[in-house]
Amino acid sequence: MEKALYRLLNEERARDFVLRGQKVHMVLLSAAELLELRAKESAEEGGDAFADGVHGCAALAARCLCIRGTPVFQSAQEVLQTLSAEEINAVAAAYSTWSREIDPGFDCGERSAEALKKV
Protein backbone atom coordinates (compact mmCIF):
# COMPACT_ATOMS: atom_id res chain seq x y z
CA MET A 1 0.00 0.00 0.00
CA GLU A 2 2.85 2.43 0.71
CA LYS A 3 4.06 2.02 -2.88
CA ALA A 4 0.57 2.83 -4.22
CA LEU A 5 0.31 5.90 -1.99
CA TYR A 6 3.75 7.07 -3.12
CA ARG A 7 2.71 6.67 -6.76
CA LEU A 8 -0.51 8.60 -6.17
CA LEU A 9 1.32 11.54 -4.63
CA ASN A 10 4.46 11.63 -6.76
CA GLU A 11 3.95 10.17 -10.21
CA GLU A 12 2.88 12.03 -13.28
CA ARG A 13 -0.87 12.19 -13.59
CA ALA A 14 -0.78 11.47 -17.34
CA ARG A 15 0.02 8.39 -19.34
CA ASP A 16 0.10 7.41 -22.98
CA PHE A 17 -3.05 5.99 -24.53
CA VAL A 18 -3.50 4.84 -28.11
CA LEU A 19 -6.72 6.00 -29.75
CA ARG A 20 -7.33 4.85 -33.31
CA GLY A 21 -3.60 4.30 -33.79
CA GLN A 22 -2.63 7.76 -32.53
CA LYS A 23 -0.77 8.24 -29.26
CA VAL A 24 -2.56 10.67 -26.95
CA HIS A 25 -2.24 11.38 -23.25
CA MET A 26 -4.80 10.27 -20.70
CA VAL A 27 -4.84 12.69 -17.78
CA LEU A 28 -5.94 11.60 -14.32
CA LEU A 29 -8.59 14.12 -13.25
CA SER A 30 -8.73 15.66 -9.80
CA ALA A 31 -11.59 14.87 -7.43
CA ALA A 32 -13.01 18.36 -8.05
CA GLU A 33 -12.98 17.80 -11.82
CA LEU A 34 -14.72 14.44 -11.45
CA LEU A 35 -17.37 15.93 -9.15
CA GLU A 36 -17.96 18.79 -11.59
CA LEU A 37 -18.23 16.33 -14.47
CA ARG A 38 -20.67 14.10 -12.55
CA ALA A 39 -22.82 17.06 -11.50
CA LYS A 40 -23.06 18.27 -15.11
CA GLU A 41 -23.88 14.79 -16.38
CA SER A 42 -26.52 14.27 -13.66
CA ALA A 43 -28.26 17.47 -14.70
CA GLU A 44 -28.38 16.28 -18.31
CA GLU A 45 -29.39 12.64 -17.71
CA GLY A 46 -32.61 11.55 -19.33
CA GLY A 47 -33.42 8.35 -17.48
CA ASP A 48 -32.16 5.88 -20.10
CA ALA A 49 -29.37 4.05 -18.26
CA PHE A 50 -27.53 2.98 -21.43
CA ALA A 51 -27.61 6.42 -23.05
CA ASP A 52 -26.69 8.13 -19.78
CA GLY A 53 -23.77 5.73 -19.30
CA VAL A 54 -22.39 6.22 -22.80
CA HIS A 55 -22.81 10.00 -22.52
CA GLY A 56 -21.02 10.00 -19.14
CA CYS A 57 -18.15 7.98 -20.56
CA ALA A 58 -17.99 10.35 -23.56
CA ALA A 59 -17.77 13.32 -21.18
CA LEU A 60 -14.93 11.60 -19.33
CA ALA A 61 -13.11 10.94 -22.61
CA ALA A 62 -13.52 14.58 -23.63
CA ARG A 63 -11.95 15.71 -20.35
CA CYS A 64 -9.13 13.20 -19.96
CA LEU A 65 -7.69 12.79 -23.48
CA CYS A 66 -5.22 15.37 -24.77
CA ILE A 67 -2.27 15.87 -27.10
CA ARG A 68 0.45 18.22 -25.84
CA GLY A 69 -1.95 19.70 -23.30
CA THR A 70 -4.75 20.35 -25.81
CA PRO A 71 -7.97 18.33 -25.53
CA VAL A 72 -8.46 15.81 -28.33
CA PHE A 73 -12.22 16.50 -28.21
CA GLN A 74 -13.94 19.77 -27.38
CA SER A 75 -17.07 18.17 -25.90
CA ALA A 76 -18.84 14.94 -25.07
CA GLN A 77 -20.98 15.51 -28.16
CA GLU A 78 -17.87 15.53 -30.36
CA VAL A 79 -16.73 12.27 -28.75
CA LEU A 80 -20.14 10.72 -29.43
CA GLN A 81 -20.01 11.82 -33.07
CA THR A 82 -16.43 10.61 -33.61
CA LEU A 83 -15.99 7.38 -31.65
CA SER A 84 -17.96 4.16 -31.48
CA ALA A 85 -19.61 3.07 -28.24
CA GLU A 86 -16.93 0.39 -27.92
CA GLU A 87 -14.13 2.94 -28.26
CA ILE A 88 -15.78 5.22 -25.69
CA ASN A 89 -16.15 2.31 -23.28
CA ALA A 90 -12.50 1.32 -23.85
CA VAL A 91 -11.38 4.83 -22.86
CA ALA A 92 -13.56 4.74 -19.74
CA ALA A 93 -12.36 1.24 -18.81
CA ALA A 94 -8.70 2.21 -19.23
CA TYR A 95 -9.26 5.33 -17.13
CA SER A 96 -11.06 3.35 -14.42
CA THR A 97 -8.34 0.69 -14.29
CA TRP A 98 -5.59 3.31 -14.06
CA SER A 99 -7.48 5.31 -11.44
CA ARG A 100 -7.92 2.24 -9.23
CA GLU A 101 -4.30 1.25 -9.77
CA ILE A 102 -2.94 4.64 -8.73
CA ASP A 103 -5.50 5.42 -5.99
CA PRO A 104 -5.81 2.42 -3.69
CA GLY A 105 -8.09 4.15 -1.18
CA PHE A 106 -11.17 4.06 -3.38
CA ASP A 107 -11.65 0.31 -3.63
CA CYS A 108 -9.06 -1.22 -1.31
CA GLY A 109 -11.42 -2.12 1.52
CA GLU A 110 -11.97 -0.67 4.96
CA ARG A 111 -9.02 -2.35 6.69
CA SER A 112 -6.55 -1.25 4.02
CA ALA A 113 -7.96 2.28 3.98
CA GLU A 114 -7.65 2.53 7.76
CA ALA A 115 -4.03 1.37 7.53
CA LEU A 116 -3.32 4.07 4.94
CA LYS A 117 -4.84 6.74 7.17
CA LYS A 118 -2.29 5.89 9.85
CA VAL A 119 0.72 6.34 7.54
C-alpha positions in Angstrom: 0.0 0.0 0.0 2.9 2.4 0.7 4.1 2.0 -2.9 0.6 2.8 -4.2 0.3 5.9 -2.0 3.7 7.1 -3.1 2.7 6.7 -6.8 -0.5 8.6 -6.2 1.3 11.5 -4.6 4.5 11.6 -6.8 4.0 10.2 -10.2 2.9 12.0 -13.3 -0.9 12.2 -13.6 -0.8 11.5 -17.3 0.0 8.4 -19.3 0.1 7.4 -23.0 -3.1 6.0 -24.5 -3.5 4.8 -28.1 -6.7 6.0 -29.7 -7.3 4.8 -33.3 -3.6 4.3 -33.8 -2.6 7.8 -32.5 -0.8 8.2 -29.3 -2.6 10.7 -27.0 -2.2 11.4 -23.2 -4.8 10.3 -20.7 -4.8 12.7 -17.8 -5.9 11.6 -14.3 -8.6 14.1 -13.2 -8.7 15.7 -9.8 -11.6 14.9 -7.4 -13.0 18.4 -8.1 -13.0 17.8 -11.8 -14.7 14.4 -11.4 -17.4 15.9 -9.1 -18.0 18.8 -11.6 -18.2 16.3 -14.5 -20.7 14.1 -12.6 -22.8 17.1 -11.5 -23.1 18.3 -15.1 -23.9 14.8 -16.4 -26.5 14.3 -13.7 -28.3 17.5 -14.7 -28.4 16.3 -18.3 -29.4 12.6 -17.7 -32.6 11.6 -19.3 -33.4 8.3 -17.5 -32.2 5.9 -20.1 -29.4 4.1 -18.3 -27.5 3.0 -21.4 -27.6 6.4 -23.0 -26.7 8.1 -19.8 -23.8 5.7 -19.3 -22.4 6.2 -22.8 -22.8 10.0 -22.5 -21.0 10.0 -19.1 -18.1 8.0 -20.6 -18.0 10.4 -23.6 -17.8 13.3 -21.2 -14.9 11.6 -19.3 -13.1 10.9 -22.6 -13.5 14.6 -23.6 -11.9 15.7 -20.4 -9.1 13.2 -20.0 -7.7 12.8 -23.5 -5.2 15.4 -24.8 -2.3 15.9 -27.1 0.4 18.2 -25.8 -1.9 19.7 -23.3 -4.7 20.3 -25.8 -8.0 18.3 -25.5 -8.5 15.8 -28.3 -12.2 16.5 -28.2 -13.9 19.8 -27.4 -17.1 18.2 -25.9 -18.8 14.9 -25.1 -21.0 15.5 -28.2 -17.9 15.5 -30.4 -16.7 12.3 -28.7 -20.1 10.7 -29.4 -20.0 11.8 -33.1 -16.4 10.6 -33.6 -16.0 7.4 -31.6 -18.0 4.2 -31.5 -19.6 3.1 -28.2 -16.9 0.4 -27.9 -14.1 2.9 -28.3 -15.8 5.2 -25.7 -16.2 2.3 -23.3 -12.5 1.3 -23.8 -11.4 4.8 -22.9 -13.6 4.7 -19.7 -12.4 1.2 -18.8 -8.7 2.2 -19.2 -9.3 5.3 -17.1 -11.1 3.3 -14.4 -8.3 0.7 -14.3 -5.6 3.3 -14.1 -7.5 5.3 -11.4 -7.9 2.2 -9.2 -4.3 1.2 -9.8 -2.9 4.6 -8.7 -5.5 5.4 -6.0 -5.8 2.4 -3.7 -8.1 4.2 -1.2 -11.2 4.1 -3.4 -11.7 0.3 -3.6 -9.1 -1.2 -1.3 -11.4 -2.1 1.5 -12.0 -0.7 5.0 -9.0 -2.4 6.7 -6.6 -1.2 4.0 -8.0 2.3 4.0 -7.7 2.5 7.8 -4.0 1.4 7.5 -3.3 4.1 4.9 -4.8 6.7 7.2 -2.3 5.9 9.9 0.7 6.3 7.5 
